Amino acid sequence: MSKIRVAALGLVAVAMLAWAVPALAQPKRAASTISVTAGKPAEFKFTLSASSVKHGTVTFNITNSGALAHDFSINGKKTALIQPKKSGTLTVTFAKAGSYPYQCTVPGHAAAGMKGTLKVT
């Protein structure tokens, strides 16, 4: 190989490293966790430990403190039916900022007030 070709390849390699290293050095967004209580303070209410979260992966830890079975649905995903005094989890990835409605999908529960909106920044 000629010296010019070796030098050119070296410059290309340095340029690629200069571009790639900052991207690799950026910290990954830590996953968030939100505690959700269903059925407390009233049977058809959700209580969330946070009303907003940064975009990325969020794990919802749902505890049913009510007397009826409930589920938790957000961003196209939902838990199985969670029986009274039982718990479940739901992991959801929010790719972008926005307002994401959540609800219990058991017939009549959202209409009775078991719904809300999570703000994702």
C-alpha positions as CSV (number, residue, x, y, z in Angstrom):
1,M,0.0,0.0,0.0
2,S,1.2,3.5,-0.7
3,K,1.9,5.9,2.1
4,I,-0.8,8.2,0.8
5,R,-3.4,5.5,0.9
6,V,-2.3,4.4,4.5
7,A,-2.5,8.1,5.6
8,A,-6.0,8.5,4.0
9,L,-7.2,5.3,5.7
10,G,-5.8,6.6,9.0
11,L,-7.6,9.9,8.7
12,V,-10.9,8.1,7.9
13,A,-10.4,5.9,11.0
14,V,-9.7,8.9,13.2
15,A,-12.8,10.7,11.8
16,M,-15.0,7.7,12.5
17,L,-13.7,7.4,16.0
18,A,-14.3,11.1,16.6
19,W,-17.9,10.6,15.5
20,A,-18.6,7.3,17.3
21,V,-16.9,7.8,20.7
22,P,-19.2,10.7,21.9
23,A,-22.2,8.6,21.0
24,L,-20.9,5.6,22.9
25,A,-20.0,7.8,25.9
26,Q,-23.6,9.1,26.4
27,P,-25.2,7.6,29.4
28,K,-28.2,5.4,28.8
29,R,-31.4,6.7,30.3
30,A,-32.2,4.8,33.4
31,A,-35.4,2.9,33.6
32,S,-38.1,4.5,35.7
33,T,-40.5,2.8,38.1
34,I,-43.9,4.1,39.1
35,S,-46.0,2.5,41.9
36,V,-49.7,2.4,41.1
37,T,-52.4,1.7,43.7
38,A,-55.8,0.6,42.3
39,G,-58.9,0.9,44.4
40,K,-57.5,3.4,46.9
41,P,-58.6,6.0,48.2
42,A,-61.8,4.9,46.4
43,E,-62.6,1.7,44.6
44,F,-62.6,3.3,41.1
45,K,-59.4,5.4,41.5
46,F,-55.8,5.0,40.6
47,T,-53.0,6.6,42.7
48,L,-49.7,6.9,41.0
49,S,-46.4,7.7,42.8
50,A,-45.5,10.1,40.0
51,S,-47.6,12.1,37.5
52,S,-44.8,12.6,35.0
53,V,-41.7,10.6,33.9
54,K,-38.9,11.0,31.4
55,H,-39.3,9.1,28.1
56,G,-37.8,5.6,28.0
57,T,-38.7,2.4,29.7
58,V,-41.1,2.6,32.7
59,T,-42.1,-0.3,34.9
60,F,-45.5,0.1,36.6
61,N,-45.8,-1.9,39.9
62,I,-49.6,-2.2,40.4
63,T,-51.2,-3.1,43.7
64,N,-54.9,-3.7,43.9
65,S,-56.0,-2.4,47.3
66,G,-59.7,-2.5,46.3
67,A,-62.4,-5.1,46.7
68,L,-62.9,-5.7,43.0
69,A,-60.5,-7.0,40.3
70,H,-58.9,-4.3,38.1
71,D,-56.3,-4.0,35.3
72,F,-54.0,-1.2,34.2
73,S,-53.7,-0.1,30.6
74,I,-51.4,2.5,29.0
75,N,-49.8,3.1,25.6
76,G,-51.4,0.0,24.0
77,K,-50.3,-2.4,26.8
78,K,-52.2,-3.8,29.8
79,T,-51.9,-6.1,32.7
80,A,-53.9,-9.2,33.3
81,L,-56.8,-8.8,35.7
82,I,-55.3,-8.2,39.2
83,Q,-57.4,-9.7,41.9
84,P,-58.1,-7.8,45.2
85,K,-55.0,-7.7,47.5
86,K,-52.8,-8.9,44.7
87,S,-50.1,-7.2,42.6
88,G,-48.8,-7.1,39.0
89,T,-46.3,-5.3,36.8
90,L,-46.3,-3.8,33.4
91,T,-43.3,-2.5,31.5
92,V,-43.8,0.0,28.8
93,T,-41.4,2.0,26.6
94,F,-42.4,5.5,25.8
95,A,-40.4,6.5,22.7
96,K,-41.3,10.2,22.8
97,A,-42.7,12.9,25.0
98,G,-46.4,13.4,25.3
99,S,-49.5,12.8,27.3
100,Y,-50.5,9.1,27.7
101,P,-53.9,8.2,29.0
102,Y,-54.2,5.2,31.3
103,Q,-57.3,3.4,32.5
104,C,-58.8,0.2,33.9
105,T,-60.4,-1.6,31.0
106,V,-62.9,-3.6,33.1
107,P,-66.3,-2.5,31.7
108,G,-67.6,0.6,33.6
109,H,-64.5,1.2,35.7
110,A,-62.9,4.0,33.6
111,A,-66.3,5.6,33.2
112,A,-66.6,5.5,37.0
113,G,-63.3,7.4,37.3
114,M,-60.6,4.8,37.0
115,K,-58.5,6.7,34.5
116,G,-55.9,9.5,34.2
117,T,-53.1,10.8,32.1
118,L,-49.3,10.3,32.6
119,K,-47.1,13.1,31.3
120,V,-43.9,11.9,29.6
121,T,-41.1,14.4,29.1
